[in-house]
Every structure is written in structure tokens, then in C-alpha cells.
Amino acid sequence: MRHVAGICWPHEATVGHITVATRALTGHFPADQGDDALVACVLVAAGKYRNGAARHWCRTHQAYWGVKADLAALAHSGTQRCARHAGKMGYALHPPVIDLAACAKVTISCAASGAMELASVPAAAQATPSGRCAAVAMCSSDAHALFPGTDIIQVNITPPALLAYTRARATGQALGCVDCARCGHPHLDLGSFAQTQHRRHYCGNCGSDSTHSPAPMVSSPLHALALRFAGLLTFA
């Protein structure tokens, strides 16, 4: 088995999680980047269904597990995996890593091809990554987590997350960043959830569906980062 740095993301998920949720993902990655990765499920306990049955959340594919069809599939295959386990995912191996503490300015924008354009200006003499890329890993080498009150030290900027945020901003949606009431992780709205502001938000990290924002909004960690690092970090 070969171990490499990489980022992957579901294409069809309507909620998502762009922070690093697990130390490692296993799967089939045919090239350095693409949209056809097959990745193993990462399931965590997520409370119970209304009928009292145990419920799990797949951090990889952003889906719940535990309904009758899931239990039947487990009995047949002997493997606990969510209903989206065979879904193809986007991925990028060896993504550029941006250390915000080493930069004077960073701009990440949507490219016409569906990828991203990264432009960074170093704060000192050392070089920082720039150019077209499939995804970007963002971190900070200073003493503070990217999101105060959490242990998050890296955020993966993926094409769906960037597109959802910039489109919501362009269409005048109320923007914010909701922290999960259960695990405290910032919430990301994707797909239809990023097109209409709302109050109830499903957590992509733990699967909790009990977080409500004070007012209707579209939630994105990118918005929180843009506000915290205003003047340094821009999403375009």
C-alpha cells in the first residue's frame, strides 16, 4: 500500500465537511487527480433514528447508515458501508499546502475548467505555491487553530466548497459559519443547501442534525476564514 498526501470530496453530497476529519482515507486513486476515486467509508456513531435504531454517519460519502436496507446489506456482505459507498469521488494527490502564517496575501478563485486558481504572495523570501490546482490544503504554523475552540489545524479547499460559497455570495444569500452544537466543527452547505438560506444545519463531521442558526443563512467555513484573515485571504 502506498501512502500519499491527498484530498477527496463527494460529488453529489448536499452537505459536506472540508476540514480534515480523519488521519487517513483508503481507496483507489487511478491518477494524480480525477473524479473517479473509490474511497472506503468512515462511519461514526450519530445518535438514533426516531424508531430507536442506532444511526451512524459516513464522513467520507456524507450519508447516514442504519436503515433496514443498510442492515440487510451488512448481513449479505459482512461489511458495514453506507449506501453511497460505490459513488465516485473527486480527488487530488499531492495538493499544494498554503501556510497562512508565511503569506502576505492569498487568493483562491474558480477556474473556468472547474479547477481552482491559487495565487499567493510570501511574507518573506521563501516561495509559496501558486498556479492552477484541483484542491488546496490550508494551514497555519502559528500557535492558533484555524477555528478558535477546535483542534482544526488544516482546512481542505475543494472545488464544490469554493463554488458553493462564491455563488451564494454572488446571489446575495445571507452568509455565516455555524458551529455544530454537538462536536463544535464548522458547517459547510453544498448543493441545494447553498442556494437557499436556512436555519437547520446537518453536520458533515458527526452527522448531528440538531444545530440551528439564529437566523436563516448559508454556512461555510470559507466565510469564517475570509473574515478572520481579512486583507490576507480572498476567495473569488
C-alpha positions as a printed Julia matrix, in Angstrom:
236×3 Matrix{Float64}:
   0.0     0.0     0.0
   1.34    3.42   -0.99
   0.8     6.38    1.36
   0.49    9.85   -0.2
  -0.98   13.2     0.8
  -4.33   13.85   -0.82
  -7.78   15.42   -0.67
 -11.04   13.83   -1.83
 -14.64   15.01   -1.93
 -18.09   13.64   -2.82
 -19.74   14.95   -5.98
 -23.39   14.53   -5.05
 -23.44   15.27   -1.31
 -25.72   18.14   -0.32
 -23.83   18.73    2.93
 -20.13   18.38    3.36
 -17.09   18.66    5.55
 -13.94   20.3     4.22
 -11.82   20.11    7.33
  -9.58   17.09    7.82
 -11.87   14.65    9.64
  -9.66   11.55    9.63
  -5.93   10.91    9.58
  -6.16    8.62    6.54
  -8.55    7.51    3.82
  -8.07    4.31    1.85
  -9.24    3.82   -1.69
  -8.46    3.57   -5.4
  -6.94    6.72   -6.94
  -6.07    5.97  -10.59
  -4.14    9.2   -11.31
  -2.74   12.27   -9.59
  -6.18   13.88   -9.79
  -9.59   12.98  -11.14
 -13.28   12.44  -10.43
 -13.36    8.63  -10.28
 -11.9     7.71   -6.87
 -13.44    4.87   -4.88
 -12.94    5.54   -1.17
 -13.75    3.45    1.91
 -16.43    4.6     4.34
 -15.52    6.22    7.67
 -18.52    5.65    9.93
 -19.08    7.32   13.31
 -21.96    6.98   15.79
 -24.63    9.62   15.13
 -27.34    9.02   17.69
 -30.56    7.17   16.87
 -33.37    7.19   14.35
 -36.87    8.09   15.53
 -37.68    4.38   15.91
 -34.79    3.98   18.37
 -32.44    2.17   15.96
 -28.76    3.12   16.13
 -27.66    5.58   13.46
 -24.18    6.14   12.02
 -22.77    8.87    9.79
 -20.3     8.32    6.94
 -17.79   11.17    6.9
 -16.46   10.06    3.54
 -19.65    9.98    1.48
 -21.81   12.23    3.69
 -24.63    9.74    4.28
 -26.4     8.12    7.23
 -26.24    4.37    7.87
 -28.6     2.17    9.85
 -31.9     1.74    7.98
 -33.24   -1.73    7.15
 -31.58   -1.74    3.72
 -28.2    -1.0     5.35
 -28.64   -3.83    7.85
 -29.61   -6.23    5.06
 -26.53   -5.21    3.05
 -24.35   -5.77    6.13
 -25.79   -9.25    6.64
 -25.14  -10.07    2.98
 -21.63   -8.64    2.57
 -20.28   -8.72    6.11
 -19.04   -5.14    5.61
 -20.55   -2.05    7.21
 -20.71    0.59    4.5
 -23.1     3.37    3.57
 -25.47    3.4     0.61
 -23.12    5.74   -1.29
 -20.01    3.56   -0.84
 -19.69    2.87   -4.58
 -20.07    6.5    -5.58
 -17.15    8.04   -7.48
 -15.4    10.93   -5.74
 -13.21   13.81   -6.8
  -9.63   13.78   -5.57
  -6.23   15.42   -5.8
  -2.95   13.83   -4.7
  -0.02   15.97   -3.52
  -2.14   19.15   -3.27
  -0.39   22.47   -2.63
  -0.28   23.41    1.06
  -0.67   27.08    1.97
   0.7    28.21    5.32
  -1.19   31.42    6.05
   1.44   32.44    8.58
   4.04   32.51    5.77
   1.95   34.56    3.33
   1.27   38.26    2.87
  -1.67   37.61    0.54
  -3.56   34.55   -0.78
  -6.28   34.48   -3.44
  -8.18   31.31   -4.4
 -10.58   31.58   -7.33
 -12.71   29.32   -9.51
 -11.11   28.43  -12.84
 -13.17   28.0   -16.0
 -12.24   24.3   -16.14
 -13.83   23.63  -12.75
 -10.46   23.58  -11.01
  -9.04   26.44   -8.95
  -6.52   29.22   -9.43
  -4.18   29.81   -6.5
  -2.14   33.0    -6.11
  -0.02   33.57   -3.03
   2.46   36.28   -2.05
   5.03   35.21    0.53
   5.59   37.31    3.62
   9.34   36.65    3.43
  11.88   35.47    0.87
  10.73   31.84    0.67
   8.48   30.75   -2.21
   4.8    29.9    -1.73
   2.58   27.84   -4.08
   0.69   29.45   -6.98
  -0.97   28.24  -10.17
  -3.89   26.05  -11.24
  -4.75   23.18   -8.92
  -7.52   20.66   -8.24
  -7.67   21.39   -4.49
  -5.72   23.27   -1.83
  -4.76   22.41    1.75
  -4.7    25.44    4.05
  -2.99   25.53    7.43
  -1.25   27.93    9.8
   2.07   27.36   11.53
   1.34   29.91   14.24
   0.17   28.86   17.7
  -3.55   29.2    16.95
  -6.0    26.76   15.37
  -7.72   27.96   12.21
 -11.01   27.86   14.11
 -10.68   29.01   17.74
 -12.07   26.49   20.21
 -11.36   23.47   17.97
  -8.31   21.35   17.18
  -8.59   22.1    13.44
  -5.17   22.97   12.04
  -5.9    22.26    8.34
  -8.8    23.0     6.0
  -9.13   21.46    2.56
 -10.48   23.87   -0.05
 -12.3    21.79   -2.68
 -13.97   22.91   -5.93
 -17.55   22.22   -4.67
 -16.92   24.18   -1.47
 -15.41   27.17   -3.28
 -18.13   27.21   -5.95
 -20.95   26.95   -3.41
 -19.54   29.82   -1.34
 -18.82   32.2    -4.21
 -22.22   31.56   -5.83
 -24.08   32.09   -2.55
 -22.22   35.35   -2.06
 -22.89   36.48   -5.65
 -26.64   35.81   -5.34
 -26.92   37.79   -2.12
 -27.55   34.92    0.3
 -27.04   35.7     3.98
 -23.66   34.13    4.82
 -22.21   32.85    8.07
 -20.46   29.87    9.61
 -22.42   27.68   12.02
 -20.59   25.53   14.56
 -22.13   22.12   15.25
 -23.93   22.05   18.61
 -22.63   18.52   19.2
 -18.98   18.44   18.06
 -18.2    22.12   17.51
 -16.95   21.73   13.94
 -17.79   24.42   11.36
 -20.56   23.54    8.94
 -20.44   23.61    5.14
 -23.54   23.93    2.95
 -23.3    22.45   -0.54
 -25.67   21.84   -3.44
 -29.24   22.98   -2.87
 -28.41   23.85    0.76
 -26.06   26.57   -0.51
 -28.71   28.07   -2.78
 -31.31   28.96   -0.15
 -30.59   30.33    3.32
 -31.96   28.19    6.16
 -31.71   27.68    9.93
 -31.3    23.9    10.39
 -27.83   22.6     9.52
 -26.57   19.0     9.25
 -23.01   18.45   10.47
 -20.62   16.84    7.99
 -18.25   15.76   10.76
 -20.52   13.92   13.22
 -23.87   13.73   11.41
 -25.82   15.72   14.0
 -28.98   17.32   12.64
 -29.84   19.39   15.72
 -27.93   22.63   15.03
 -29.96   25.75   14.26
 -28.52   29.13   13.35
 -30.02   32.24   14.98
 -31.25   33.42   11.56
 -31.54   31.78    8.11
 -28.16   31.66    6.35
 -25.84   29.69    4.1
 -22.98   28.36    6.21
 -19.41   27.94    5.01
 -16.05   27.66    6.81
 -14.68   29.73    3.92
 -16.73   32.68    5.13
 -15.29   32.39    8.64
 -11.76   32.16    7.26
 -12.3    35.15    4.94
 -13.46   37.26    7.89
 -10.74   36.11   10.26
  -7.95   36.63    7.72
  -9.43   39.72    6.05
  -6.8    41.5     3.99
  -4.73   38.34    3.7
  -7.14   35.7     2.33
  -9.6    36.21   -0.54
 -12.0    33.75   -2.22
 -13.03   34.92   -5.67
